[in-house]
């Protein structure tokens, strides 16, 4: 955990709190530190998925998913 927190501080420029529960192999990133930071959406992420969310995806081995809602001419999904 300390290595990941050091990474986010040194590379991403964010002081994020990260939790790891070894018993259930669960990682979580407190994403509040990433909100409103330009680097989180322009350098290390996108406006649709910021760096904190992408970091948590990487730690949990989840594939980042972004969904679009497309409406037809009647306004239906």
PDB file of N, CA, C and O in Angstrom:
ATOM      1  N   UNK A   1       0.830  -1.188   0.000  1.00  0.00           N
ATOM      2  CA  UNK A   1       0.000   0.000   0.000  1.00  0.00           C
ATOM      3  C   UNK A   1       0.875   1.251   0.000  1.00  0.00           C
ATOM      4  O   UNK A   1       0.591   2.212  -0.715  1.00  0.00           O
ATOM      5  N   UNK A   2       1.928   1.237   0.797  1.00  0.00           N
ATOM      6  CA  UNK A   2       2.782   2.429   0.860  1.00  0.00           C
ATOM      7  C   UNK A   2       3.455   2.704  -0.483  1.00  0.00           C
ATOM      8  O   UNK A   2       3.663   3.864  -0.837  1.00  0.00           O
ATOM      9  N   UNK A   3       3.796   1.662  -1.236  1.00  0.00           N
ATOM     10  CA  UNK A   3       4.404   1.865  -2.556  1.00  0.00           C
ATOM     11  C   UNK A   3       3.401   2.497  -3.529  1.00  0.00           C
ATOM     12  O   UNK A   3       3.767   3.378  -4.307  1.00  0.00           O
ATOM     13  N   UNK A   4       2.152   2.058  -3.490  1.00  0.00           N
ATOM     14  CA  UNK A   4       1.128   2.609  -4.374  1.00  0.00           C
ATOM     15  C   UNK A   4       0.832   4.051  -3.986  1.00  0.00           C
ATOM     16  O   UNK A   4       0.653   4.903  -4.857  1.00  0.00           O
ATOM     17  N   UNK A   5       0.777   4.332  -2.691  1.00  0.00           N
ATOM     18  CA  UNK A   5       0.544   5.706  -2.248  1.00  0.00           C
ATOM     19  C   UNK A   5       1.711   6.603  -2.652  1.00  0.00           C
ATOM     20  O   UNK A   5       1.501   7.753  -3.039  1.00  0.00           O
ATOM     21  N   UNK A   6       2.942   6.088  -2.566  1.00  0.00           N
ATOM     22  CA  UNK A   6       4.110   6.860  -2.996  1.00  0.00           C
ATOM     23  C   UNK A   6       4.052   7.116  -4.499  1.00  0.00           C
ATOM     24  O   UNK A   6       4.405   8.204  -4.954  1.00  0.00           O
ATOM     25  N   UNK A   7       3.614   6.136  -5.266  1.00  0.00           N
ATOM     26  CA  UNK A   7       3.460   6.300  -6.707  1.00  0.00           C
ATOM     27  C   UNK A   7       2.463   7.409  -7.031  1.00  0.00           C
ATOM     28  O   UNK A   7       2.741   8.281  -7.855  1.00  0.00           O
ATOM     29  N   UNK A   8       1.305   7.374  -6.382  1.00  0.00           N
ATOM     30  CA  UNK A   8       0.293   8.391  -6.669  1.00  0.00           C
ATOM     31  C   UNK A   8       0.802   9.783  -6.282  1.00  0.00           C
ATOM     32  O   UNK A   8       0.490  10.769  -6.950  1.00  0.00           O
ATOM     33  N   UNK A   9       1.571   9.858  -5.222  1.00  0.00           N
ATOM     34  CA  UNK A   9       2.114  11.147  -4.783  1.00  0.00           C
ATOM     35  C   UNK A   9       3.194  11.644  -5.741  1.00  0.00           C
ATOM     36  O   UNK A   9       3.166  12.802  -6.158  1.00  0.00           O
ATOM     37  N   UNK A  10       4.145  10.777  -6.093  1.00  0.00           N
ATOM     38  CA  UNK A  10       5.296  11.186  -6.899  1.00  0.00           C
ATOM     39  C   UNK A  10       4.984  11.308  -8.387  1.00  0.00           C
ATOM     40  O   UNK A  10       5.441  12.251  -9.033  1.00  0.00           O
ATOM     41  N   UNK A  11       4.223  10.385  -8.936  1.00  0.00           N
ATOM     42  CA  UNK A  11       3.972  10.380 -10.375  1.00  0.00           C
ATOM     43  C   UNK A  11       2.695  11.145 -10.721  1.00  0.00           C
ATOM     44  O   UNK A  11       2.694  11.977 -11.629  1.00  0.00           O
ATOM     45  N   UNK A  12       1.611  10.863  -9.999  1.00  0.00           N
ATOM     46  CA  UNK A  12       0.336  11.500 -10.310  1.00  0.00           C
ATOM     47  C   UNK A  12       0.168  12.853  -9.627  1.00  0.00           C
ATOM     48  O   UNK A  12      -0.680  13.650 -10.029  1.00  0.00           O
ATOM     49  N   UNK A  13       0.975  13.118  -8.593  1.00  0.00           N
ATOM     50  CA  UNK A  13       0.872  14.387  -7.878  1.00  0.00           C
ATOM     51  C   UNK A  13      -0.342  14.491  -6.982  1.00  0.00           C
ATOM     52  O   UNK A  13      -0.835  15.589  -6.725  1.00  0.00           O
ATOM     53  N   UNK A  14      -0.832  13.347  -6.500  1.00  0.00           N
ATOM     54  CA  UNK A  14      -2.046  13.312  -5.683  1.00  0.00           C
ATOM     55  C   UNK A  14      -1.755  12.575  -4.385  1.00  0.00           C
ATOM     56  O   UNK A  14      -1.150  11.503  -4.389  1.00  0.00           O
ATOM     57  N   UNK A  15      -2.191  13.160  -3.274  1.00  0.00           N
ATOM     58  CA  UNK A  15      -2.084  12.508  -1.966  1.00  0.00           C
ATOM     59  C   UNK A  15      -3.349  11.688  -1.742  1.00  0.00           C
ATOM     60  O   UNK A  15      -4.292  12.159  -1.105  1.00  0.00           O
ATOM     61  N   UNK A  16      -3.373  10.483  -2.256  1.00  0.00           N
ATOM     62  CA  UNK A  16      -4.565   9.641  -2.152  1.00  0.00           C
ATOM     63  C   UNK A  16      -4.377   8.590  -1.066  1.00  0.00           C
ATOM     64  O   UNK A  16      -3.278   8.079  -0.853  1.00  0.00           O
ATOM     65  N   UNK A  17      -5.462   8.285  -0.392  1.00  0.00           N
ATOM     66  CA  UNK A  17      -5.460   7.212   0.605  1.00  0.00           C
ATOM     67  C   UNK A  17      -5.902   5.941  -0.113  1.00  0.00           C
ATOM     68  O   UNK A  17      -6.916   5.918  -0.811  1.00  0.00           O
ATOM     69  N   UNK A  18      -5.112   4.885   0.075  1.00  0.00           N
ATOM     70  CA  UNK A  18      -5.396   3.608  -0.582  1.00  0.00           C
ATOM     71  C   UNK A  18      -5.487   2.532   0.482  1.00  0.00           C
ATOM     72  O   UNK A  18      -4.678   2.480   1.409  1.00  0.00           O
ATOM     73  N   UNK A  19      -6.474   1.682   0.336  1.00  0.00           N
ATOM     74  CA  UNK A  19      -6.695   0.597   1.297  1.00  0.00           C
ATOM     75  C   UNK A  19      -6.523  -0.747   0.594  1.00  0.00           C
ATOM     76  O   UNK A  19      -6.894  -0.910  -0.569  1.00  0.00           O
ATOM     77  N   UNK A  20      -5.954  -1.701   1.323  1.00  0.00           N
ATOM     78  CA  UNK A  20      -5.848  -3.063   0.811  1.00  0.00           C
ATOM     79  C   UNK A  20      -6.213  -4.023   1.929  1.00  0.00           C
ATOM     80  O   UNK A  20      -5.658  -3.960   3.026  1.00  0.00           O
ATOM     81  N   UNK A  21      -7.154  -4.913   1.637  1.00  0.00           N
ATOM     82  CA  UNK A  21      -7.539  -5.954   2.587  1.00  0.00           C
ATOM     83  C   UNK A  21      -7.037  -7.269   2.015  1.00  0.00           C
ATOM     84  O   UNK A  21      -7.651  -7.844   1.116  1.00  0.00           O
ATOM     85  N   UNK A  22      -5.921  -7.736   2.543  1.00  0.00           N
ATOM     86  CA  UNK A  22      -5.253  -8.922   1.999  1.00  0.00           C
ATOM     87  C   UNK A  22      -6.118 -10.177   2.100  1.00  0.00           C
ATOM     88  O   UNK A  22      -6.073 -11.039   1.222  1.00  0.00           O
ATOM     89  N   UNK A  23      -6.900 -10.278   3.168  1.00  0.00           N
ATOM     90  CA  UNK A  23      -7.705 -11.481   3.378  1.00  0.00           C
ATOM     91  C   UNK A  23      -8.675 -11.754   2.234  1.00  0.00           C
ATOM     92  O   UNK A  23      -8.981 -12.908   1.936  1.00  0.00           O
ATOM     93  N   UNK A  24      -9.149 -10.707   1.605  1.00  0.00           N
ATOM     94  CA  UNK A  24     -10.091 -10.864   0.497  1.00  0.00           C
ATOM     95  C   UNK A  24      -9.544 -10.279  -0.800  1.00  0.00           C
ATOM     96  O   UNK A  24     -10.274 -10.133  -1.780  1.00  0.00           O
ATOM     97  N   UNK A  25      -8.257  -9.945  -0.800  1.00  0.00           N
ATOM     98  CA  UNK A  25      -7.572  -9.387  -1.977  1.00  0.00           C
ATOM     99  C   UNK A  25      -8.341  -8.207  -2.560  1.00  0.00           C
ATOM    100  O   UNK A  25      -8.587  -8.151  -3.765  1.00  0.00           O
ATOM    101  N   UNK A  26      -8.718  -7.268  -1.700  1.00  0.00           N
ATOM    102  CA  UNK A  26      -9.533  -6.127  -2.123  1.00  0.00           C
ATOM    103  C   UNK A  26      -8.736  -4.831  -1.995  1.00  0.00           C
ATOM    104  O   UNK A  26      -8.146  -4.549  -0.952  1.00  0.00           O
ATOM    105  N   UNK A  27      -8.730  -4.058  -3.063  1.00  0.00           N
ATOM    106  CA  UNK A  27      -8.101  -2.736  -3.083  1.00  0.00           C
ATOM    107  C   UNK A  27      -9.185  -1.683  -3.222  1.00  0.00           C
ATOM    108  O   UNK A  27     -10.196  -1.907  -3.888  1.00  0.00           O
ATOM    109  N   UNK A  28      -8.977  -0.544  -2.599  1.00  0.00           N
ATOM    110  CA  UNK A  28      -9.864   0.592  -2.833  1.00  0.00           C
ATOM    111  C   UNK A  28      -9.048   1.877  -2.767  1.00  0.00           C
ATOM    112  O   UNK A  28      -8.110   2.006  -1.981  1.00  0.00           O
ATOM    113  N   UNK A  29      -9.433   2.811  -3.610  1.00  0.00           N
ATOM    114  CA  UNK A  29      -8.762   4.101  -3.693  1.00  0.00           C
ATOM    115  C   UNK A  29      -9.776   5.162  -3.306  1.00  0.00           C
ATOM    116  O   UNK A  29     -10.865   5.219  -3.878  1.00  0.00           O
ATOM    117  N   UNK A  30      -9.429   6.005  -2.336  1.00  0.00           N
ATOM    118  CA  UNK A  30     -10.307   7.121  -1.989  1.00  0.00           C
ATOM    119  C   UNK A  30     -10.145   8.170  -3.075  1.00  0.00           C
ATOM    120  O   UNK A  30      -9.116   8.839  -3.162  1.00  0.00           O
ATOM    121  N   UNK A  31     -11.156   8.303  -3.886  1.00  0.00           N
ATOM    122  CA  UNK A  31     -11.063   9.094  -5.115  1.00  0.00           C
ATOM    123  C   UNK A  31     -11.279  10.591  -4.927  1.00  0.00           C
ATOM    124  O   UNK A  31     -11.090  11.357  -5.873  1.00  0.00           O
ATOM    125  N   UNK A  32     -11.663  11.021  -3.748  1.00  0.00           N
ATOM    126  CA  UNK A  32     -11.885  12.459  -3.514  1.00  0.00           C
ATOM    127  C   UNK A  32     -10.661  13.289  -3.863  1.00  0.00           C
ATOM    128  O   UNK A  32     -10.798  14.408  -4.357  1.00  0.00           O
ATOM    129  N   UNK A  33      -9.467  12.760  -3.615  1.00  0.00           N
ATOM    130  CA  UNK A  33      -8.230  13.511  -3.877  1.00  0.00           C
ATOM    131  C   UNK A  33      -8.034  13.795  -5.363  1.00  0.00           C
ATOM    132  O   UNK A  33      -7.307  14.724  -5.717  1.00  0.00           O
ATOM    133  N   UNK A  34      -8.662  13.022  -6.231  1.00  0.00           N
ATOM    134  CA  UNK A  34      -8.493  13.179  -7.671  1.00  0.00           C
ATOM    135  C   UNK A  34      -9.502  14.160  -8.284  1.00  0.00           C
ATOM    136  O   UNK A  34      -9.277  14.692  -9.372  1.00  0.00           O
ATOM    137  N   UNK A  35     -10.604  14.391  -7.584  1.00  0.00           N
ATOM    138  CA  UNK A  35     -11.679  15.223  -8.117  1.00  0.00           C
ATOM    139  C   UNK A  35     -11.210  16.673  -8.252  1.00  0.00           C
ATOM    140  O   UNK A  35     -10.643  17.247  -7.323  1.00  0.00           O
ATOM    141  N   UNK A  36     -11.457  17.242  -9.417  1.00  0.00           N
ATOM    142  CA  UNK A  36     -11.113  18.631  -9.659  1.00  0.00           C
ATOM    143  C   UNK A  36      -9.667  18.887 -10.027  1.00  0.00           C
ATOM    144  O   UNK A  36      -9.277  20.040 -10.208  1.00  0.00           O
ATOM    145  N   UNK A  37      -8.860  17.845 -10.142  1.00  0.00           N
ATOM    146  CA  UNK A  37      -7.450  18.015 -10.506  1.00  0.00           C
ATOM    147  C   UNK A  37      -7.299  17.800 -12.002  1.00  0.00           C
ATOM    148  O   UNK A  37      -7.693  16.760 -12.530  1.00  0.00           O
ATOM    149  N   UNK A  38      -6.733  18.774 -12.677  1.00  0.00           N
ATOM    150  CA  UNK A  38      -6.586  18.701 -14.129  1.00  0.00           C
ATOM    151  C   UNK A  38      -5.785  17.480 -14.549  1.00  0.00           C
ATOM    152  O   UNK A  38      -6.126  16.834 -15.540  1.00  0.00           O
ATOM    153  N   UNK A  39      -4.718  17.149 -13.809  1.00  0.00           N
ATOM    154  CA  UNK A  39      -3.882  15.999 -14.168  1.00  0.00           C
ATOM    155  C   UNK A  39      -4.666  14.691 -14.160  1.00  0.00           C
ATOM    156  O   UNK A  39      -4.371  13.776 -14.930  1.00  0.00           O
ATOM    157  N   UNK A  40      -5.659  14.610 -13.292  1.00  0.00           N
ATOM    158  CA  UNK A  40      -6.435  13.376 -13.149  1.00  0.00           C
ATOM    159  C   UNK A  40      -7.292  13.091 -14.370  1.00  0.00           C
ATOM    160  O   UNK A  40      -7.648  11.943 -14.635  1.00  0.00           O
ATOM    161  N   UNK A  41      -7.627  14.155 -15.124  1.00  0.00           N
ATOM    162  CA  UNK A  41      -8.475  13.948 -16.291  1.00  0.00           C
ATOM    163  C   UNK A  41      -7.783  14.252 -17.612  1.00  0.00           C
ATOM    164  O   UNK A  41      -8.237  13.800 -18.663  1.00  0.00           O
ATOM    165  N   UNK A  42      -6.691  15.009 -17.574  1.00  0.00           N
ATOM    166  CA  UNK A  42      -6.050  15.375 -18.845  1.00  0.00           C
ATOM    167  C   UNK A  42      -4.730  14.662 -19.089  1.00  0.00           C
ATOM    168  O   UNK A  42      -4.369  14.416 -20.240  1.00  0.00           O
ATOM    169  N   UNK A  43      -4.001  14.325 -18.026  1.00  0.00           N
ATOM    170  CA  UNK A  43      -2.703  13.673 -18.190  1.00  0.00           C
ATOM    171  C   UNK A  43      -2.798  12.177 -17.916  1.00  0.00           C
ATOM    172  O   UNK A  43      -2.328  11.365 -18.713  1.00  0.00           O
ATOM    173  N   UNK A  44      -3.410  11.812 -16.783  1.00  0.00           N
ATOM    174  CA  UNK A  44      -3.424  10.418 -16.335  1.00  0.00           C
ATOM    175  C   UNK A  44      -4.775   9.746 -16.489  1.00  0.00           C
ATOM    176  O   UNK A  44      -4.932   8.588 -16.102  1.00  0.00           O
ATOM    177  N   UNK A  45      -5.733  10.429 -17.033  1.00  0.00           N
ATOM    178  CA  UNK A  45      -7.064   9.859 -17.220  1.00  0.00           C
ATOM    179  C   UNK A  45      -7.817  10.681 -18.245  1.00  0.00           C
ATOM    180  O   UNK A  45      -7.217  11.427 -19.018  1.00  0.00           O
ATOM    181  N   UNK A  46      -9.112  10.545 -18.249  1.00  0.00           N
ATOM    182  CA  UNK A  46      -9.953  11.323 -19.157  1.00  0.00           C
ATOM    183  C   UNK A  46     -11.086  11.930 -18.342  1.00  0.00           C
ATOM    184  O   UNK A  46     -11.254  11.601 -17.168  1.00  0.00           O
ATOM    185  N   UNK A  47     -11.854  12.805 -18.954  1.00  0.00           N
ATOM    186  CA  UNK A  47     -13.004  13.367 -18.265  1.00  0.00           C
ATOM    187  C   UNK A  47     -14.037  12.290 -17.956  1.00  0.00           C
ATOM    188  O   UNK A  47     -14.858  12.444 -17.051  1.00  0.00           O
ATOM    189  N   UNK A  48     -13.990  11.215 -18.704  1.00  0.00           N
ATOM    190  CA  UNK A  48     -14.967  10.140 -18.530  1.00  0.00           C
ATOM    191  C   UNK A  48     -14.522   9.098 -17.513  1.00  0.00           C
ATOM    192  O   UNK A  48     -15.348   8.341 -17.003  1.00  0.00           O
ATOM    193  N   UNK A  49     -13.242   9.051 -17.216  1.00  0.00           N
ATOM    194  CA  UNK A  49     -12.724   8.115 -16.206  1.00  0.00           C
ATOM    195  C   UNK A  49     -11.410   8.697 -15.708  1.00  0.00           C
ATOM    196  O   UNK A  49     -10.397   8.641 -16.405  1.00  0.00           O
ATOM    197  N   UNK A  50     -11.428   9.262 -14.492  1.00  0.00           N
ATOM    198  CA  UNK A  50     -10.238   9.945 -14.004  1.00  0.00           C
ATOM    199  C   UNK A  50      -9.193   8.971 -13.451  1.00  0.00           C
ATOM    200  O   UNK A  50      -9.454   7.779 -13.289  1.00  0.00           O
ATOM    201  N   UNK A  51      -8.026   9.499 -13.172  1.00  0.00           N
ATOM    202  CA  UNK A  51      -6.878   8.688 -12.772  1.00  0.00           C
ATOM    203  C   UNK A  51      -7.150   7.822 -11.548  1.00  0.00           C
ATOM    204  O   UNK A  51      -6.661   6.694 -11.478  1.00  0.00           O
ATOM    205  N   UNK A  52      -7.907   8.314 -10.594  1.00  0.00           N
ATOM    206  CA  UNK A  52      -8.219   7.524  -9.397  1.00  0.00           C
ATOM    207  C   UNK A  52      -9.023   6.283  -9.735  1.00  0.00           C
ATOM    208  O   UNK A  52      -8.778   5.205  -9.193  1.00  0.00           O
ATOM    209  N   UNK A  53      -9.980   6.440 -10.631  1.00  0.00           N
ATOM    210  CA  UNK A  53     -10.786   5.291 -11.058  1.00  0.00           C
ATOM    211  C   UNK A  53      -9.942   4.305 -11.856  1.00  0.00           C
ATOM    212  O   UNK A  53     -10.076   3.092 -11.692  1.00  0.00           O
ATOM    213  N   UNK A  54      -9.075   4.823 -12.718  1.00  0.00           N
ATOM    214  CA  UNK A  54      -8.200   3.945 -13.511  1.00  0.00           C
ATOM    215  C   UNK A  54      -7.192   3.224 -12.627  1.00  0.00           C
ATOM    216  O   UNK A  54      -6.877   2.058 -12.869  1.00  0.00           O
ATOM    217  N   UNK A  55      -6.685   3.904 -11.607  1.00  0.00           N
ATOM    218  CA  UNK A  55      -5.762   3.256 -10.665  1.00  0.00           C
ATOM    219  C   UNK A  55      -6.460   2.119  -9.930  1.00  0.00           C
ATOM    220  O   UNK A  55      -5.902   1.030  -9.796  1.00  0.00           O
ATOM    221  N   UNK A  56      -7.674   2.364  -9.455  1.00  0.00           N
ATOM    222  CA  UNK A  56      -8.420   1.304  -8.777  1.00  0.00           C
ATOM    223  C   UNK A  56      -8.714   0.150  -9.728  1.00  0.00           C
ATOM    224  O   UNK A  56      -8.647  -1.011  -9.327  1.00  0.00           O
ATOM    225  N   UNK A  57      -9.038   0.455 -10.981  1.00  0.00           N
ATOM    226  CA  UNK A  57      -9.243  -0.603 -11.978  1.00  0.00           C
ATOM    227  C   UNK A  57      -7.985  -1.457 -12.103  1.00  0.00           C
ATOM    228  O   UNK A  57      -8.064  -2.685 -12.132  1.00  0.00           O
ATOM    229  N   UNK A  58      -6.833  -0.810 -12.178  1.00  0.00           N
ATOM    230  CA  UNK A  58      -5.570  -1.545 -12.326  1.00  0.00           C
ATOM    231  C   UNK A  58      -5.293  -2.411 -11.101  1.00  0.00           C
ATOM    232  O   UNK A  58      -4.889  -3.566 -11.238  1.00  0.00           O
ATOM    233  N   UNK A  59      -5.505  -1.871  -9.919  1.00  0.00           N
ATOM    234  CA  UNK A  59      -5.238  -2.626  -8.693  1.00  0.00           C
ATOM    235  C   UNK A  59      -6.165  -3.819  -8.540  1.00  0.00           C
ATOM    236  O   UNK A  59      -5.761  -4.857  -8.016  1.00  0.00           O
ATOM    237  N   UNK A  60      -7.397  -3.682  -8.989  1.00  0.00           N
ATOM    238  CA  UNK A  60      -8.370  -4.775  -8.860  1.00  0.00           C
ATOM    239  C   UNK A  60      -8.441  -5.643 -10.116  1.00  0.00           C
ATOM    240  O   UNK A  60      -9.260  -6.558 -10.209  1.00  0.00           O
ATOM    241  N   UNK A  61      -7.568  -5.341 -11.081  1.00  0.00           N
ATOM    242  CA  UNK A  61      -7.509  -6.074 -12.349  1.00  0.00           C
ATOM    243  C   UNK A  61      -8.841  -6.040 -13.089  1.00  0.00           C
ATOM    244  O   UNK A  61      -9.242  -7.017 -13.722  1.00  0.00           O
ATOM    245  N   UNK A  62      -9.518  -4.900 -12.998  1.00  0.00           N
ATOM    246  CA  UNK A  62     -10.782  -4.710 -13.705  1.00  0.00           C
ATOM    247  C   UNK A  62     -10.516  -3.979 -15.011  1.00  0.00           C
ATOM    248  O   UNK A  62      -9.630  -3.127 -15.083  1.00  0.00           O
ATOM    249  N   UNK A  63     -11.267  -4.303 -16.021  1.00  0.00           N
ATOM    250  CA  UNK A  63     -11.175  -3.592 -17.295  1.00  0.00           C
ATOM    251  C   UNK A  63     -11.983  -2.310 -17.189  1.00  0.00           C
ATOM    252  O   UNK A  63     -13.161  -2.357 -16.838  1.00  0.00           O
ATOM    253  N   UNK A  64     -11.378  -1.164 -17.485  1.00  0.00           N
ATOM    254  CA  UNK A  64     -12.152   0.088 -17.447  1.00  0.00           C
ATOM    255  C   UNK A  64     -13.278   0.040 -18.482  1.00  0.00           C
ATOM    256  O   UNK A  64     -13.061  -0.336 -19.634  1.00  0.00           O
ATOM    257  N   UNK A  65     -14.464   0.419 -18.063  1.00  0.00           N
ATOM    258  CA  UNK A  65     -15.615   0.417 -18.967  1.00  0.00           C
ATOM    259  C   UNK A  65     -16.293   1.776 -18.908  1.00  0.00           C
ATOM    260  O   UNK A  65     -16.550   2.322 -17.835  1.00  0.00           O
ATOM    261  N   UNK A  66     -16.573   2.304 -20.086  1.00  0.00           N
ATOM    262  CA  UNK A  66     -17.291   3.559 -20.206  1.00  0.00           C
ATOM    263  C   UNK A  66     -18.451   3.307 -21.161  1.00  0.00           C
ATOM    264  O   UNK A  66     -18.260   2.778 -22.256  1.00  0.00           O
ATOM    265  N   UNK A  67     -19.651   3.689 -20.740  1.00  0.00           N
ATOM    266  CA  UNK A  67     -20.840   3.426 -21.529  1.00  0.00           C
ATOM    267  C   UNK A  67     -21.413   4.728 -22.057  1.00  0.00           C
ATOM    268  O   UNK A  67     -21.414   5.747 -21.365  1.00  0.00           O
ATOM    269  N   UNK A  68     -21.901   4.685 -23.289  1.00  0.00           N
ATOM    270  CA  UNK A  68     -22.584   5.813 -23.888  1.00  0.00           C
ATOM    271  C   UNK A  68     -24.068   5.479 -23.990  1.00  0.00           C
ATOM    272  O   UNK A  68     -24.442   4.340 -24.271  1.00  0.00           O
ATOM    273  N   UNK A  69     -24.903   6.479 -23.759  1.00  0.00           N
ATOM    274  CA  UNK A  69     -26.332   6.318 -23.975  1.00  0.00           C
ATOM    275  C   UNK A  69     -26.664   7.052 -25.260  1.00  0.00           C
ATOM    276  O   UNK A  69     -26.445   8.258 -25.374  1.00  0.00           O
ATOM    277  N   UNK A  70     -27.181   6.330 -26.204  1.00  0.00           N
ATOM    278  CA  UNK A  70     -27.527   6.902 -27.497  1.00  0.00           C
ATOM    279  C   UNK A  70     -29.043   6.960 -27.592  1.00  0.00           C
ATOM    280  O   UNK A  70     -29.726   5.957 -27.385  1.00  0.00           O
ATOM    281  N   UNK A  71     -29.551   8.109 -27.897  1.00  0.00           N
ATOM    282  CA  UNK A  71     -31.003   8.282 -28.001  1.00  0.00           C
ATOM    283  C   UNK A  71     -31.390   8.418 -29.470  1.00  0.00           C
ATOM    284  O   UNK A  71     -30.697   9.063 -30.256  1.00  0.00           O
ATOM    285  N   UNK A  72     -32.502   7.801 -29.816  1.00  0.00           N
ATOM    286  CA  UNK A  72     -33.000   7.910 -31.184  1.00  0.00           C
ATOM    287  C   UNK A  72     -33.776   9.230 -31.342  1.00  0.00           C
ATOM    288  O   UNK A  72     -33.835  10.030 -30.408  1.00  0.00           O
ATOM    289  N   UNK A  73     -34.350   9.448 -32.487  1.00  0.00           N
ATOM    290  CA  UNK A  73     -35.043  10.713 -32.756  1.00  0.00           C
ATOM    291  C   UNK A  73     -36.249  10.942 -31.852  1.00  0.00           C
ATOM    292  O   UNK A  73     -36.713  12.073 -31.705  1.00  0.00           O
ATOM    293  N   UNK A  74     -36.758   9.860 -31.242  1.00  0.00           N
ATOM    294  CA  UNK A  74     -37.884   9.972 -30.313  1.00  0.00           C
ATOM    295  C   UNK A  74     -37.434  10.207 -28.870  1.00  0.00           C
ATOM    296  O   UNK A  74     -38.263  10.366 -27.974  1.00  0.00           O
ATOM    297  N   UNK A  75     -36.120  10.226 -28.651  1.00  0.00           N
ATOM    298  CA  UNK A  75     -35.591  10.416 -27.315  1.00  0.00           C
ATOM    299  C   UNK A  75     -35.497   9.162 -26.494  1.00  0.00           C
ATOM    300  O   UNK A  75     -35.233   9.229 -25.293  1.00  0.00           O
ATOM    301  N   UNK A  76     -35.710   7.994 -27.120  1.00  0.00           N
ATOM    302  CA  UNK A  76     -35.621   6.716 -26.417  1.00  0.00           C
ATOM    303  C   UNK A  76     -34.200   6.189 -26.460  1.00  0.00           C
ATOM    304  O   UNK A  76     -33.448   6.467 -27.393  1.00  0.00           O
ATOM    305  N   UNK A  77     -33.839   5.417 -25.429  1.00  0.00           N
ATOM    306  CA  UNK A  77     -32.514   4.802 -25.373  1.00  0.00           C
ATOM    307  C   UNK A  77     -32.405   3.654 -26.356  1.00  0.00           C
ATOM    308  O   UNK A  77     -31.356   3.016 -26.448  1.00  0.00           O
TER     309      UNK A  77
END
